[in-house]
Amino acid sequence: MSSLTKTLQPLLNKKVSFTRLLKKRGIWDRINAENVMVVAIKNLKKKKDINSQQVEDLEKDWQNFLNSTEANMFFETHKNKPV
């Protein structure tokens, strides 16, 4: 299980600040962020002890974040940071 999956699991029933999560992880690139989150969400879906609705809600929140002005500003502001 990836470390991001471990980080996300306790946050399933809370509102996640994706900008804070990405900053903490040093993920500055949109494509990298999308790929890492897809893997983490897939890993969460595989776990039997996790409420699938919470994972679906997290996935929806992530998609909403990606389509937001906040995400555009975050990735644009940090696009020249080393990966």
DRENNU-429371 format. One record per residue (C-alpha): residue in three letters; x, y, z. Coordinates in steps of 0.02 Angstrom, whole numbers, padded with zeros to 5 digits, always signed. Example, Ala and Ser with C-alpha at 12.3 -4.5 7.8 and 13.67 -1.06 7.14 Angstrom:
BEGIN
ala+00615-00225+00390ser+00684-00053+00357
//
This chain:
BEGIN
met+00000+00000+00000ser+00070+00169-00048ser+00109+00298+00084leu-00021+00415+00006thr-00152+00279+00028lys-00103+00266+00212thr-00117+00455+00227leu-00287+00462+00143gln-00367+00319+00240pro-00391+00414+00405leu-00453+00565+00307leu-00598+00475+00224asn-00729+00544+00342lys-00654+00719+00343lys-00642+00861+00219val-00474+00844+00130ser-00371+00997+00084phe-00293+00933-00075thr-00177+01083-00091arg-00109+01050+00083leu-00092+00865+00046leu+00000+00897-00117lys+00116+01025-00037lys+00154+00907+00107arg+00197+00769-00017gly+00298+00885-00130ile+00185+00848-00278trp+00186+01003-00389asp+00142+00932-00560arg-00039+00904-00613ile-00006+00743-00709asn+00097+00671-00567ala-00039+00719-00443glu-00173+00636-00549asn-00071+00476-00568val-00027+00464-00384met-00207+00494-00329val-00277+00367-00452val-00163+00234-00377ala-00203+00286-00197ile-00391+00284-00231lys-00379+00113-00317asn-00285+00047-00166leu-00419+00114-00049lys-00555+00032-00153lys-00469-00137-00134lys-00470-00130+00056lys-00615-00228+00129asp-00621-00131+00293ile-00655+00037+00211asn-00826+00108+00172ser-00837+00113-00018gln-00952+00265-00014gln-00818+00364+00077val-00692+00318-00057glu-00815+00368-00193asp-00844+00534-00105leu-00656+00561-00094glu-00639+00522-00280lys-00777+00647-00321asp-00697+00780-00211trp-00531+00749-00299gln-00611+00769-00471asn-00698+00928-00414phe-00531+00993-00350leu-00446+00955-00516asn-00579+01055-00607ser-00569+01202-00488thr-00486+01372-00499glu-00393+01326-00340ala-00309+01178-00427asn-00268+01280-00582met-00187+01413-00474phe-00092+01284-00371phe-00019+01192-00520glu+00016+01352-00618thr+00104+01432-00469his+00211+01280-00436lys+00242+01220-00614asn+00428+01261-00612lys+00466+01175-00447pro+00576+01021-00461val+00483+00857-00453
//
